[in-house]
Amino acid sequence: MLLTEWLHRHDGIAHTSEIYAAGFSKRAVGVAVSRRTLVRVRRSWIATPDCDPALLAAIGAGGRLTCVSQARRLGLWVPDDDAVHLVVPPGAGKTKAANGKIHWSAGPAPVHERAPVDPLINVLHHVARCLDSRSALALWDSAVNKKLIAAAVLERVRWRGRRERRLARTASALSDSGLETEFVLLMRAIGIGVWQQVWIDGRPVDALIGEKLIVQLDGFEHHSSAAARRRDIEADARLRLRGFTVLRFDYYQVFFQPELVQDLVLAAVAQGLHLAA
């Protein structure tokens, strides 16, 4: 196996001690760097030229990637955040990273001192301490829904902080995106109870309020095709013919016009649209 191929299987970056342990020689590393097929990051880290810039920034600053930055690499829902989040070892001196956000606390999971990225449990630990409660819960829910970790496992982790323990109790696999979590929190804030992923007419609806008020939520990349849009229109029509009221909100409305969403739901409830005839 070529060194470049091996690195691509290891996040595109590795400490030279790990490279040598894998059977590659110092000469092979030196030749690759001199030919610019690989790049040297700090003194003892080697990376591929196409390595994730956020990962390069974290290693270059003497830390490892964590929090929102690593969550994004794992494909989780994350809020808009351009900063590079990195955690540095305990006792580290001054650390500077361009556009970086430095985390100092250690998560509950042990980490190899030369790991370029934090494990998921530690990523969630930093998320809980870094983001506001709603965004943190949305990201935790995303990890559970994508089956990267089970809710039961989260509850058994020995979290040290109250925020992490509260998130572990609250995180649910029912929300299939941060969008659904945010909507539930918006409803909770105005005293509206929500049932999630209730099966009606042969398919799950995003939220059911009372007996007859259905809320469907469209994610950021929803309706990427006309066919998907037609399916949703048909589904909404079928639900209305069964006596349900259907409200549909998109990502922008839930996250950036929360008062509008709350007001419309409250108006629907005030009209009794959530009650069976």
C-alpha positions in Angstrom: 0.0 0.0 0.0 1.3 3.4 -0.9 1.8 6.0 1.9 -0.6 8.4 0.3 -3.3 5.7 0.2 -2.7 4.8 3.8 -3.0 8.5 4.8 -6.3 8.8 2.9 -7.6 6.0 5.1 -6.5 7.9 8.2 -8.2 11.2 7.9 -5.6 12.4 5.4 -3.1 13.2 8.2 -1.0 11.3 10.8 1.8 11.7 13.2 5.1 10.3 11.9 5.3 7.8 14.8 2.1 6.3 13.5 3.4 6.3 9.9 6.6 4.5 10.9 4.6 2.0 13.1 2.6 1.2 10.0 5.8 0.1 8.2 6.7 3.2 6.2 10.3 4.5 6.4 11.6 7.9 7.1 13.1 7.9 3.7 9.7 7.3 2.1 8.2 10.2 4.1 11.1 12.5 3.1 10.9 11.7 -0.6 7.1 12.2 -0.6 7.4 15.6 1.1 10.3 16.7 -1.2 8.2 15.8 -4.2 5.2 17.6 -2.7 2.9 14.6 -2.9 2.6 15.0 0.8 3.0 18.0 3.1 4.5 18.4 6.5 2.4 20.0 9.2 4.4 21.1 12.1 7.5 19.0 12.7 6.0 15.5 13.1 2.7 15.5 11.2 2.3 14.5 7.5 -0.8 15.1 5.5 -2.1 14.7 2.0 -2.5 18.0 -0.1 -6.2 17.6 -0.1 -6.6 17.1 3.6 -9.5 18.9 5.3 -8.4 22.5 5.9 -10.1 22.5 9.3 -8.1 19.4 10.3 -4.8 21.0 9.1 -5.6 24.2 11.1 -6.3 22.2 14.2 -3.1 20.1 14.0 -1.1 23.2 12.9 -2.2 24.9 16.1 -1.1 22.0 18.3 -4.6 20.6 19.0 -7.1 18.1 17.5 -10.4 18.8 15.8 -13.5 18.7 17.9 -17.0 20.2 18.6 -18.8 21.7 15.6 -15.9 21.2 13.2 -15.6 17.5 13.8 -19.4 17.1 14.0 -19.6 18.6 10.5 -17.1 16.1 9.2 -19.2 13.3 10.7 -22.2 14.5 8.6 -24.2 15.7 11.6 -26.6 18.7 11.7 -24.6 21.8 12.7 -25.4 25.5 13.0 -23.7 28.0 10.8 -20.2 28.3 12.3 -17.0 29.0 10.3 -14.6 28.8 13.2 -12.2 25.9 13.6 -13.0 24.2 16.9 -10.0 22.4 18.4 -9.1 21.0 21.8 -5.6 21.3 23.2 -3.9 19.0 25.7 -4.1 19.9 29.4 -1.2 22.1 30.4 -0.6 23.4 26.9 0.8 26.8 26.6 -0.4 29.6 24.5 -2.2 28.3 21.4 -3.1 30.4 18.4 -5.3 29.3 15.5 -6.5 31.5 12.7 -10.3 31.7 12.9 -10.1 29.1 15.7 -12.1 28.4 18.8 -10.0 26.6 21.4 -11.5 24.2 23.9 -9.6 23.3 27.0 -11.7 20.8 28.9 -11.2 17.0 28.5 -14.1 14.9 27.5 -15.2 11.7 29.2 -13.6 9.3 26.6 -9.9 8.6 26.6 -8.1 9.8 23.5 -4.7 8.8 22.1 -2.3 11.7 22.4 -1.7 11.7 18.7 -5.3 11.4 17.5 -6.0 14.1 15.0 -9.8 14.2 15.9 -11.9 13.8 19.0 -14.1 10.7 19.4 -17.8 11.4 19.1 -18.5 11.3 22.8 -16.0 14.0 23.4 -17.3 16.0 20.4 -20.7 15.9 22.1 -19.2 17.0 25.4 -17.7 20.1 23.8 -20.9 20.8 21.8 -22.8 20.8 25.1 -20.5 23.4 26.6 -20.0 25.5 23.4 -23.4 25.9 21.8 -26.7 27.3 23.1 -29.1 24.6 24.5 -31.3 24.4 21.4 -28.5 24.0 18.9 -26.6 21.5 21.2 -29.8 19.3 21.5 -30.3 19.4 17.8 -26.8 18.2 17.1 -27.0 15.5 19.8 -30.3 14.4 18.3 -28.7 14.2 14.9 -26.0 11.9 16.2 -28.6 9.6 17.6 -30.8 9.6 14.5 -27.8 8.8 12.2 -27.1 5.9 14.5 -23.6 7.0 15.3 -24.5 6.5 19.0 -27.5 5.1 20.8 -29.6 7.2 23.2 -29.1 4.5 25.8 -25.4 4.8 25.5 -25.5 8.6 26.0 -27.5 8.1 29.3 -24.8 5.7 30.6 -21.8 7.9 29.9 -20.4 9.5 33.1 -20.9 13.0 32.0 -19.4 15.5 34.4 -21.4 18.6 33.6 -25.1 19.2 34.3 -25.7 20.3 30.7 -24.4 17.1 29.3 -26.4 15.0 31.7 -29.6 17.0 30.8 -28.9 16.6 27.0 -28.3 12.9 27.5 -31.7 12.5 29.1 -33.4 14.7 26.5 -31.8 13.5 23.3 -34.2 11.3 21.3 -34.1 9.3 18.2 -37.5 10.6 17.2 -36.2 13.8 15.7 -34.7 13.1 12.2 -33.0 16.4 12.1 -32.0 19.5 14.1 -35.0 21.1 12.4 -37.5 18.8 14.2 -35.8 19.3 17.6 -35.9 23.1 17.1 -39.6 23.0 16.3 -40.4 20.9 19.4 -38.5 23.4 21.6 -40.4 26.3 20.0 -43.7 24.6 20.9 -42.6 23.7 24.4 -41.8 27.4 25.0 -45.4 28.3 24.3 -46.9 25.4 26.2 -47.9 23.3 23.1 -47.4 19.5 23.4 -46.2 17.7 20.3 -46.2 14.0 19.3 -43.4 13.2 16.9 -43.2 10.7 14.0 -46.8 9.6 14.4 -48.0 7.2 11.6 -51.1 8.5 9.8 -52.3 7.4 6.4 -49.5 4.9 6.1 -46.6 7.2 6.7 -45.1 9.2 9.6 -45.8 12.9 10.1 -43.2 15.1 11.6 -45.4 16.5 14.4 -49.0 16.0 15.6 -50.6 18.5 17.9 -53.8 17.3 19.6 -55.8 14.9 17.4 -56.0 16.8 14.1 -53.3 19.4 13.7 -50.3 18.1 11.7 -47.1 20.0 11.2 -44.7 19.0 8.4 -41.1 20.3 8.3 -39.0 20.8 5.2 -35.2 20.7 5.7 -32.6 22.9 4.2 -32.2 20.7 1.1 -35.8 19.6 1.0 -37.7 19.6 -2.3 -34.6 19.2 -4.4 -36.7 17.6 -7.1 -40.2 18.3 -8.5 -41.1 14.7 -7.9 -40.5 15.1 -4.1 -42.6 18.3 -4.1 -45.5 16.5 -5.8 -45.4 13.7 -3.3 -45.6 16.1 -0.4 -48.5 18.0 -2.1 -50.3 14.7 -2.6 -49.7 13.6 1.0 -50.9 16.9 2.4 -54.1 16.6 0.3 -54.8 13.1 1.5 -54.4 14.2 5.1 -56.8 17.1 4.6 -59.4 14.7 3.1 -59.1 12.7 6.3 -60.0 15.7 8.3 -56.6 16.9 9.4 -55.2 20.5 9.2 -51.7 20.5 7.8 -49.2 23.3 8.4 -45.9 23.1 6.6 -42.8 25.1 7.7 -39.3 25.2 6.2 -35.8 25.4 7.7 -35.6 29.2 7.4 -38.9 29.8 9.1 -38.2 27.5 12.1 -34.7 28.9 12.7 -35.0 32.5 11.6 -38.7 33.3 12.0 -39.6 31.4 15.2 -42.2 33.9 16.3 -44.0 33.5 13.0 -44.1 29.7 13.5 -45.3 30.0 17.1 -48.0 32.6 16.2 -49.4 30.4 13.4 -49.6 27.3 15.5 -51.2 29.3 18.4 -53.8 30.7 15.9 -54.6 27.2 14.7 -55.0 25.9 18.3 -57.1 28.9 19.2 -59.5 28.0 16.3 -59.7 24.5 17.6 -58.1 23.0 14.6 -56.2 20.5 16.8 -59.5 19.0 18.1 -61.5 16.2 16.6 -64.9 17.3 15.3 
